[in-house]
């Protein structure tokens, strides 16, 4: 046999026979000995018996090594005659099974409080190292745990993984959201993972300053007629629900 290609699942059990070599020798009295060349890349993971059956010797993992090339050597002997040998190469392709859940990273997104509904905040970008023929083992679908998003302020595109503004935001009401995102693959069985995502709401200058309600009742100020120029008469108290430079005011 020359350059044979075989496919086996990555969860093949230790000792499982994955292929049987066919051989023939007109010298029926010969003894046969099969070997896997120790220099071949699959020597540690596969073995072969003297019937030509190739079997799994150690666990396989397609995500680490997706393919092996086994150099098989067959020797015959009939003392006192010379030993004859023949070689062949077996390519073992390791097929994927759904043994890895999607990987979600903890992310922190920032969005303006004036972002309109429908604005894409960012991509969740889950990954899955599985890769089967149909692509289902790595086809990821996204959703938000509704308990972490009770007012449905955000939605996620189920296939693209985009986090999207679903309702108007107001930093003065809430400046931070923590939502639990779930990423699930489409393999059999379906595997999923969860991760908390933080959304920070950026302030915009959308609130005018106003006098402190408690100060309005005290706005009447009495002073002596000979008070010196530059004397402090009172301090006007005000409020601005914005933060940072957005809450700074100029009096005129």
Backbone bond lengths (Angstrom), bond angles and torsions (degrees), N, CA, C in turn:
res aa  C-N    CA-C-N  psi(-1)  N-CA   C-N-CA  omega(-1)  CA-C   N-CA-C  phi
1 X - - - 1.458 - - 1.523 109.21 -
2 X 1.322 116.81 138.97 1.453 121.18 -176.98 1.526 110.40 -123.37
3 X 1.330 115.53 127.39 1.467 122.28 171.57 1.530 112.73 48.48
4 X 1.308 115.67 53.55 1.458 121.24 178.20 1.526 110.19 -78.69
5 X 1.336 116.47 141.06 1.466 121.84 177.62 1.523 108.54 -115.32
6 X 1.333 116.44 128.35 1.460 120.52 177.18 1.527 108.87 -127.95
7 X 1.324 115.90 152.44 1.463 122.21 177.95 1.522 109.25 -116.37
8 X 1.335 115.53 134.58 1.463 120.21 177.63 1.527 108.56 -137.79
9 X 1.340 118.66 149.21 1.471 120.29 177.80 1.521 111.10 -73.20
10 X 1.326 116.24 148.85 1.461 119.88 -176.69 1.525 112.95 -69.31
11 X 1.331 117.85 -14.56 1.465 120.05 178.54 1.529 111.89 -97.49
12 X 1.341 116.87 22.19 1.464 120.36 176.70 1.527 109.82 -58.97
13 X 1.323 116.18 136.92 1.460 121.42 -175.90 1.523 111.54 -74.27
14 X 1.325 114.97 152.55 1.460 120.40 174.16 1.532 108.32 -60.15
15 X 1.314 116.39 130.95 1.458 121.28 -179.28 1.512 114.24 92.53
16 X 1.332 117.53 -10.70 1.463 120.46 -179.48 1.526 110.37 -66.76
17 X 1.331 116.44 130.68 1.464 121.28 176.76 1.521 108.21 -79.48
18 X 1.327 116.20 125.75 1.459 120.49 -176.00 1.525 112.70 -107.68
19 X 1.337 116.46 -15.57 1.464 118.55 179.85 1.523 109.13 -166.97
20 X 1.335 115.48 147.69 1.456 121.35 176.52 1.516 110.64 -120.96
21 X 1.319 117.10 120.08 1.464 121.43 179.46 1.527 110.26 -77.04
22 X 1.316 115.49 141.02 1.458 121.21 175.35 1.526 108.71 -102.13
23 X 1.314 115.95 134.56 1.466 118.95 -179.06 1.523 109.09 -146.12
24 X 1.321 114.84 161.30 1.463 120.80 -178.92 1.522 108.34 -149.19
25 X 1.319 116.36 142.66 1.463 121.61 177.96 1.522 107.25 -146.27
26 X 1.334 117.75 121.85 1.470 119.85 -179.72 1.522 112.91 -62.61
27 X 1.331 116.87 -20.67 1.468 119.46 177.08 1.524 108.43 -85.83
28 X 1.306 116.12 88.75 1.463 120.45 -172.20 1.515 113.34 -66.76
29 X 1.324 117.05 -18.77 1.464 119.22 -178.21 1.519 112.81 -82.91
30 X 1.318 116.74 -3.35 1.460 119.57 -176.69 1.526 112.05 -68.83
31 X 1.333 114.43 154.26 1.462 121.70 168.29 1.525 108.11 -96.88
32 X 1.334 116.60 140.57 1.465 120.28 -176.97 1.523 110.22 -113.98
33 X 1.305 113.98 144.80 1.462 119.74 179.58 1.527 109.00 -140.13
34 X 1.342 115.46 117.59 1.465 120.84 176.62 1.524 109.49 -95.91
35 X 1.320 115.65 141.97 1.460 120.94 175.90 1.522 109.52 -140.57
36 X 1.323 115.04 149.24 1.467 120.59 167.53 1.517 106.88 -99.93
37 X 1.310 116.03 124.83 1.463 120.50 -179.27 1.530 109.18 -54.61
38 X 1.349 118.24 123.27 1.473 120.59 -179.10 1.527 113.56 -59.06
39 X 1.324 116.74 -19.56 1.461 119.62 179.74 1.514 113.55 -83.23
40 X 1.329 116.97 -5.70 1.456 119.92 -178.85 1.522 110.44 -77.20
41 X 1.349 116.53 152.82 1.467 119.41 -173.09 1.527 113.50 -73.23
42 X 1.324 118.19 -10.20 1.454 119.67 179.81 1.512 114.09 -106.46
43 X 1.332 116.72 10.66 1.467 120.29 -175.05 1.523 112.11 -58.83
44 X 1.350 117.63 -37.54 1.462 120.90 -177.22 1.523 112.74 -76.15
45 X 1.329 117.24 -17.62 1.465 119.73 -173.14 1.527 114.13 -108.97
46 X 1.328 117.11 -14.68 1.461 119.56 -177.44 1.522 110.32 -132.66
47 X 1.329 114.46 151.43 1.453 121.33 174.54 1.521 109.11 -131.19
48 X 1.334 116.16 170.59 1.463 120.70 178.73 1.524 108.55 -144.67
49 X 1.333 116.15 138.09 1.465 119.19 177.92 1.527 109.87 -98.82
50 X 1.320 116.43 178.52 1.463 120.34 -174.82 1.519 113.57 -78.30
51 X 1.339 116.23 3.07 1.461 120.06 170.97 1.528 110.76 -96.38
52 X 1.332 115.74 0.40 1.459 119.99 179.08 1.515 114.23 84.79
53 X 1.335 116.89 15.31 1.467 120.40 -179.91 1.525 109.60 -90.46
54 X 1.331 115.63 122.54 1.464 121.52 177.67 1.522 107.99 -89.91
55 X 1.322 116.93 131.68 1.464 120.91 -176.79 1.529 110.45 -133.23
56 X 1.337 114.79 160.17 1.465 121.45 179.44 1.523 108.82 -78.24
57 X 1.330 115.63 129.09 1.463 120.46 -177.36 1.527 112.33 -105.81
58 X 1.329 117.06 -30.78 1.465 122.18 179.51 1.527 109.16 -140.44
59 X 1.349 117.46 158.05 1.472 120.18 -177.28 1.527 112.51 -56.86
60 X 1.332 114.74 146.68 1.461 122.14 179.20 1.525 109.68 -106.57
61 X 1.312 116.10 153.91 1.464 121.50 175.59 1.525 107.58 -148.89
62 X 1.329 115.96 106.01 1.463 120.14 -176.83 1.516 111.82 -60.38
63 X 1.355 116.69 -31.71 1.457 119.40 -178.83 1.529 112.01 -68.29
64 X 1.331 117.22 -18.98 1.465 121.27 176.70 1.526 111.40 -96.94
65 X 1.340 116.69 -49.72 1.469 121.16 179.73 1.528 107.70 -136.69
66 X 1.327 117.84 108.62 1.471 120.11 -176.09 1.532 114.25 -85.69
67 X 1.335 117.71 -11.35 1.463 119.10 -175.19 1.527 110.28 -155.08
68 X 1.328 115.00 142.95 1.462 121.44 177.43 1.525 108.96 -126.97
69 X 1.321 116.11 146.52 1.461 121.44 171.95 1.529 107.28 -117.46
70 X 1.333 115.08 117.02 1.459 121.04 -177.26 1.526 109.58 -104.04
71 X 1.309 115.82 122.99 1.461 120.48 174.33 1.526 107.47 -93.32
72 X 1.334 115.55 110.97 1.461 121.81 -176.81 1.529 109.20 -99.46
73 X 1.320 116.10 131.65 1.467 122.01 178.27 1.527 108.24 -117.06
74 X 1.341 116.55 125.15 1.467 122.53 176.42 1.524 108.69 -110.65
75 X 1.319 115.20 123.78 1.460 120.55 179.50 1.523 109.08 -118.21
76 X 1.350 115.91 142.18 1.460 119.21 172.81 1.528 108.33 -119.74
77 X 1.295 115.88 158.10 1.465 119.66 -179.61 1.522 109.47 -153.57
78 X 1.319 115.13 141.68 1.463 121.69 175.44 1.521 106.95 -146.58
79 X 1.328 115.17 87.67 1.469 118.91 -175.15 1.531 110.48 -52.61
80 X 1.335 117.13 140.83 1.477 127.33 5.70 1.519 113.22 -95.78
81 X 1.346 117.52 21.45 1.461 119.31 -175.72 1.529 110.82 -79.03
82 X 1.347 114.85 167.23 1.461 120.88 -178.04 1.529 111.31 -67.89
83 X 1.321 113.92 155.99 1.467 120.85 175.47 1.523 108.96 -85.09
84 X 1.324 115.87 133.17 1.461 121.12 175.84 1.525 108.55 -110.41
85 X 1.319 116.08 152.12 1.470 119.07 -179.18 1.523 110.53 -143.04
86 X 1.316 114.52 156.84 1.454 122.17 175.53 1.529 107.46 -142.55
87 X 1.317 116.39 149.91 1.463 120.70 -177.19 1.524 110.38 -122.94
88 X 1.313 115.08 151.73 1.457 121.44 172.85 1.526 108.71 -148.35
89 X 1.305 116.45 159.86 1.465 121.22 179.73 1.525 109.56 -116.20
90 X 1.316 115.50 129.27 1.463 122.04 176.23 1.527 107.66 -112.77
91 X 1.325 116.57 121.83 1.465 121.04 175.13 1.520 108.60 -95.79
92 X 1.322 115.62 120.96 1.464 121.43 -179.87 1.529 108.34 -105.06
93 X 1.321 115.95 113.15 1.464 121.80 177.34 1.528 107.96 -95.66
94 X 1.320 116.36 122.85 1.466 121.46 -177.85 1.526 108.54 -90.53
95 X 1.327 115.67 114.88 1.465 120.76 -179.17 1.525 110.57 -82.65
96 X 1.313 114.67 145.14 1.461 120.86 -177.16 1.525 111.63 -73.61
97 X 1.326 115.43 143.26 1.462 122.20 165.20 1.524 106.34 -123.13
98 X 1.308 115.69 157.22 1.467 119.28 -174.75 1.528 110.24 -80.28
99 X 1.334 115.43 84.97 1.462 120.23 -176.63 1.527 112.66 -119.82
100 X 1.338 116.80 12.40 1.464 120.70 177.86 1.523 109.89 -131.98
101 X 1.321 116.05 129.21 1.462 120.86 174.66 1.523 109.40 -79.52
102 X 1.333 117.79 154.41 1.468 119.91 175.39 1.529 110.79 -57.93
103 X 1.318 115.17 152.04 1.463 121.44 -179.40 1.525 108.85 -110.45
104 X 1.328 115.59 118.68 1.462 122.28 176.55 1.520 108.97 -109.37
105 X 1.311 117.13 136.34 1.456 120.94 176.88 1.529 110.08 -100.70
106 X 1.335 114.95 146.45 1.465 119.06 174.61 1.525 108.61 -65.83
107 X 1.316 116.06 125.88 1.463 120.73 -177.10 1.520 110.30 -126.10
108 X 1.327 115.13 149.07 1.462 122.22 174.64 1.522 107.56 -122.08
109 X 1.328 116.40 118.27 1.460 121.98 179.81 1.523 109.64 -108.60
110 X 1.330 115.50 151.01 1.462 121.84 176.45 1.522 108.69 -123.97
111 X 1.341 115.91 134.49 1.459 120.66 -177.82 1.523 109.41 -143.43
112 X 1.332 116.87 142.90 1.460 121.42 178.49 1.522 110.55 -68.32
113 X 1.333 115.60 144.52 1.463 118.87 178.44 1.527 111.84 -67.54
114 X 1.327 117.19 -14.53 1.461 120.50 178.96 1.529 112.47 -97.06
115 X 1.336 116.99 7.51 1.465 119.91 178.31 1.524 109.40 -62.15
116 X 1.321 118.32 127.78 1.467 119.86 -178.47 1.527 111.87 -70.57
117 X 1.310 115.18 158.04 1.464 120.93 175.15 1.529 108.78 -57.22
118 X 1.316 116.32 135.03 1.460 121.31 -177.72 1.512 113.58 100.92
119 X 1.343 117.04 -8.23 1.463 120.34 179.13 1.530 110.46 -68.19
120 X 1.333 116.03 133.07 1.462 120.88 175.63 1.522 108.61 -80.50
121 X 1.325 116.29 121.42 1.461 121.59 -179.03 1.525 110.53 -81.83
122 X 1.317 116.63 -40.30 1.460 121.12 -179.26 1.515 110.38 173.74
123 X 1.320 115.47 177.21 1.461 121.84 -179.78 1.520 110.04 -106.01
124 X 1.331 116.32 135.29 1.465 120.70 179.88 1.525 111.29 -74.18
125 X 1.322 117.15 -32.10 1.463 122.38 169.36 1.513 116.09 56.06
126 X 1.333 118.12 48.06 1.462 120.24 175.50 1.527 110.06 -70.41
127 X 1.322 116.19 153.49 1.463 121.86 177.23 1.521 109.35 -125.83
128 X 1.330 115.47 158.05 1.463 121.06 177.90 1.526 107.34 -144.36
129 X 1.335 118.01 118.38 1.471 120.10 -176.64 1.520 114.13 -71.23
130 X 1.346 118.12 -12.73 1.462 119.47 177.77 1.527 109.94 -67.37
131 X 1.344 115.48 154.09 1.465 119.55 -178.68 1.520 108.92 -160.47
132 X 1.331 116.41 83.38 1.453 119.98 -179.61 1.522 110.55 -88.31
133 X 1.319 116.03 176.19 1.465 121.72 -175.78 1.523 111.67 -60.01
134 X 1.330 117.06 -41.65 1.464 121.11 -178.01 1.526 113.15 -86.51
135 X 1.326 117.23 -9.91 1.455 120.70 179.28 1.512 114.78 78.89
136 X 1.343 117.79 5.66 1.465 119.90 -176.66 1.527 112.05 -72.86
137 X 1.325 117.15 -32.36 1.468 119.70 -177.60 1.524 112.35 -65.02
138 X 1.328 116.71 -22.45 1.464 120.22 179.90 1.528 112.29 -115.72
139 X 1.340 116.78 9.21 1.466 120.64 176.46 1.525 108.04 -82.97
140 X 1.327 116.20 110.13 1.465 121.46 -171.29 1.525 110.73 -100.06
141 X 1.326 115.09 137.35 1.457 121.90 173.14 1.526 108.46 -119.76
142 X 1.334 115.32 142.18 1.459 121.59 -173.49 1.528 110.78 -114.67
143 X 1.326 114.69 150.43 1.459 120.72 171.12 1.528 108.68 -157.02
144 X 1.329 115.31 162.86 1.464 121.54 178.63 1.518 108.46 -107.23
145 X 1.318 116.74 134.26 1.462 120.49 174.30 1.530 107.51 -64.07
146 X 1.334 118.41 116.35 1.473 120.15 -174.82 1.526 113.65 -61.23
147 X 1.323 118.03 -24.64 1.466 119.79 179.52 1.526 111.39 -66.93
148 X 1.332 116.95 -26.56 1.463 120.41 179.60 1.525 112.03 -90.55
149 X 1.324 116.53 -3.49 1.466 121.69 -176.78 1.530 108.84 -138.65
150 X 1.358 116.78 55.58 1.472 120.29 -169.25 1.518 114.18 -61.73
151 X 1.309 118.30 -29.99 1.465 120.77 -179.43 1.526 111.89 -96.62
152 X 1.341 115.82 8.37 1.472 121.44 177.85 1.526 111.51 52.29
153 X 1.337 115.73 44.41 1.460 119.76 178.75 1.528 111.47 -67.43
154 X 1.335 116.13 -24.83 1.461 120.78 -177.33 1.523 109.82 -134.05
155 X 1.326 115.38 153.36 1.458 122.02 171.48 1.520 107.44 -130.52
156 X 1.326 115.97 164.85 1.461 120.26 177.90 1.521 108.53 -128.61
157 X 1.326 116.19 136.94 1.460 120.41 174.54 1.524 107.56 -66.42
158 X 1.335 118.61 121.01 1.469 120.17 -171.51 1.522 114.81 -64.01
159 X 1.326 118.18 -25.75 1.463 120.50 -177.95 1.526 113.08 -104.96
160 X 1.328 116.88 -38.82 1.464 119.92 -177.04 1.522 112.60 -87.44
161 X 1.332 117.34 -20.43 1.457 120.17 177.75 1.515 114.30 77.48
162 X 1.346 118.04 20.47 1.458 120.49 177.62 1.526 109.70 -81.25
163 X 1.339 116.41 131.00 1.460 121.87 174.36 1.519 107.87 -88.19
164 X 1.341 117.08 128.27 1.462 121.71 -168.20 1.527 110.14 -129.23
165 X 1.351 115.60 141.30 1.466 121.19 174.14 1.529 108.60 -68.61
166 X 1.343 115.80 128.54 1.464 120.06 -176.80 1.526 112.99 -111.84
167 X 1.346 116.82 -20.76 1.461 121.14 178.89 1.528 108.62 -142.46
168 X 1.347 117.29 156.54 1.468 119.66 -179.50 1.532 111.59 -57.17
169 X 1.328 114.89 141.27 1.461 121.64 -179.18 1.525 109.94 -102.51
170 X 1.318 115.83 154.82 1.461 121.10 176.13 1.524 107.37 -150.43
171 X 1.329 115.53 107.80 1.463 119.27 -176.77 1.518 111.80 -62.12
172 X 1.347 116.22 -30.43 1.460 119.51 -178.57 1.530 111.65 -69.83
173 X 1.327 117.03 -17.96 1.466 121.07 175.09 1.525 110.26 -92.61
174 X 1.335 116.26 -45.14 1.467 120.54 178.36 1.516 108.46 -152.59
175 X 1.335 116.00 128.43 1.464 119.32 -174.96 1.523 113.76 -106.56
176 X 1.343 117.38 0.35 1.460 119.69 -178.82 1.523 109.59 -155.23
177 X 1.339 115.21 138.30 1.460 121.27 177.26 1.530 109.21 -126.55
178 X 1.310 115.73 139.89 1.464 121.98 173.30 1.522 107.11 -118.58
179 X 1.326 116.11 118.37 1.460 119.98 -177.98 1.526 109.43 -124.38
180 X 1.315 114.62 144.30 1.463 121.26 -178.94 1.527 108.72 -97.37
181 X 1.332 115.22 117.34 1.463 121.61 -177.37 1.526 109.25 -104.04
182 X 1.323 116.07 140.80 1.463 122.50 179.62 1.525 108.56 -117.91
183 X 1.329 116.18 130.53 1.467 122.23 175.00 1.524 107.68 -116.96
184 X 1.325 116.47 126.33 1.466 121.43 -176.16 1.521 109.90 -130.52
185 X 1.336 116.66 134.16 1.459 118.95 177.99 1.526 110.22 -83.64
186 X 1.332 116.31 179.01 1.465 121.11 -175.17 1.520 112.00 -113.23
187 X 1.333 116.33 17.20 1.456 120.19 -179.10 1.520 112.16 -81.07
188 X 1.327 114.84 -173.14 1.467 122.23 177.84 1.524 107.69 -125.39
189 X 1.343 117.36 116.24 1.472 125.87 -5.33 1.520 110.88 -75.52
190 X 1.332 116.07 160.75 1.461 119.76 176.76 1.528 109.50 -69.34
191 X 1.321 115.63 134.52 1.460 121.19 178.16 1.524 108.72 -118.74
192 X 1.329 116.31 145.05 1.464 119.37 -176.43 1.521 110.53 -141.78
193 X 1.325 114.60 163.94 1.461 121.64 174.53 1.523 108.05 -143.00
194 X 1.342 115.41 160.21 1.457 121.42 -178.31 1.526 109.39 -126.27
195 X 1.339 115.44 151.97 1.463 120.12 176.35 1.525 109.05 -156.01
196 X 1.340 115.24 141.86 1.459 120.52 176.19 1.523 109.84 -81.70
197 X 1.334 115.59 134.80 1.456 123.11 178.82 1.528 108.30 -117.36
198 X 1.327 116.43 133.85 1.463 120.85 178.89 1.532 109.70 -101.96
199 X 1.331 115.84 135.56 1.464 121.73 175.05 1.528 107.58 -121.94
200 X 1.330 116.25 115.04 1.458 122.18 179.50 1.522 109.24 -98.61
201 X 1.330 116.61 131.76 1.461 121.54 -177.05 1.529 108.77 -97.11
202 X 1.329 116.17 121.38 1.465 121.62 -179.64 1.524 110.61 -82.80
203 X 1.323 114.81 140.89 1.465 120.44 -179.51 1.523 111.55 -75.60
204 X 1.325 115.57 143.44 1.460 123.15 170.05 1.530 107.62 -124.38
205 X 1.334 116.29 155.67 1.468 120.23 -177.92 1.529 109.16 -79.94
206 X 1.334 114.92 77.38 1.462 119.98 -175.06 1.530 112.72 -118.01
207 X 1.341 116.56 14.11 1.462 120.03 178.25 1.529 109.37 -131.24
208 X 1.347 118.90 124.23 1.466 120.71 176.78 1.527 110.25 -75.37
209 X 1.329 117.06 150.80 1.470 118.68 175.74 1.530 110.34 -69.39
210 X 1.313 116.21 154.52 1.468 121.09 178.70 1.519 108.47 -143.69
211 X 1.330 115.37 154.40 1.460 119.62 177.73 1.519 110.22 -67.42
212 X 1.302 114.57 143.50 1.459 120.42 175.81 1.528 108.27 -61.79
213 X 1.336 118.09 123.23 1.475 119.90 -178.39 1.522 112.94 -54.31
214 X 1.313 118.32 -33.54 1.464 120.81 179.92 1.527 111.19 -70.41
215 X 1.333 116.75 -24.43 1.465 120.38 -177.75 1.528 111.57 -81.02
216 X 1.326 116.20 -28.55 1.464 119.83 -176.03 1.523 110.94 -57.65
217 X 1.342 116.37 -37.37 1.467 119.63 -179.30 1.527 112.04 -70.70
218 X 1.320 117.97 -14.29 1.459 121.28 -177.16 1.527 111.80 -112.71
219 X 1.339 116.56 17.26 1.457 119.41 -171.20 1.534 112.82 -71.28
220 X 1.330 117.93 -16.97 1.465 120.73 177.21 1.523 109.25 -75.08
221 X 1.341 115.97 125.98 1.465 121.51 -177.87 1.532 108.78 -123.27
222 X 1.312 117.29 128.13 1.464 122.20 176.74 1.525 109.05 -105.38
223 X 1.359 115.52 134.34 1.467 120.21 -179.33 1.530 109.10 -135.77
224 X 1.320 115.61 156.15 1.464 120.52 174.89 1.521 109.23 -73.75
225 X 1.364 115.55 151.06 1.459 118.59 -176.81 1.523 112.75 -70.06
226 X 1.321 116.64 -18.79 1.459 118.37 -179.32 1.531 112.41 -104.35
227 X 1.332 116.06 24.07 1.462 118.72 -179.92 1.523 109.32 -63.15
228 X 1.321 118.52 134.42 1.470 121.15 -178.25 1.531 111.87 -65.47
229 X 1.326 114.31 149.95 1.467 119.96 175.45 1.533 108.88 -62.24
230 X 1.317 115.54 136.39 1.467 120.57 179.03 1.509 113.79 92.51
231 X 1.323 117.15 -1.92 1.465 119.34 179.47 1.528 110.26 -70.06
232 X 1.324 115.77 143.68 1.466 121.48 176.94 1.515 108.89 -76.23
233 X 1.331 116.05 121.54 1.453 120.59 -179.63 1.528 111.54 -93.81
234 X 1.304 116.17 -43.71 1.474 120.98 178.99 1.520 108.33 -167.72
235 X 1.299 117.14 171.19 1.466 123.12 175.19 1.517 108.93 -117.51
236 X 1.307 115.15 122.17 1.463 120.03 -179.93 1.524 108.65 -80.08
237 X 1.306 115.53 123.51 1.465 120.58 179.43 1.531 109.20 -98.59
238 X 1.350 114.58 136.58 1.462 119.50 -178.12 1.527 109.31 -139.81
239 X 1.308 114.16 169.17 1.458 120.97 177.90 1.524 109.80 -130.92
240 X 1.349 115.23 145.73 1.467 121.45 171.57 1.525 106.48 -146.49
241 X 1.297 115.75 117.99 1.466 120.05 -175.26 1.522 113.72 -72.18
242 X 1.334 117.49 -11.83 1.458 119.76 175.18 1.529 109.70 -74.44
243 X 1.334 115.50 170.31 1.463 120.00 -177.12 1.522 110.81 -120.77
244 X 1.340 115.05 167.00 1.455 120.55 175.69 1.512 112.23 60.43
245 X 1.335 115.85 -140.55 1.466 120.49 -178.65 1.524 111.79 -65.41
246 X 1.329 116.76 -21.22 1.467 119.95 179.07 1.524 112.38 -69.79
247 X 1.331 117.14 -14.86 1.467 120.07 -179.90 1.531 112.16 -102.61
248 X 1.340 117.11 1.46 1.471 120.22 177.52 1.528 109.54 -76.54
249 X 1.345 116.86 141.75 1.469 120.63 -178.57 1.522 110.06 -128.18
250 X 1.330 114.85 158.00 1.464 122.43 175.27 1.523 107.44 -121.46
251 X 1.344 116.91 127.91 1.468 121.41 178.81 1.522 109.48 -94.23
252 X 1.313 115.09 137.40 1.468 120.56 178.11 1.518 109.67 -129.00
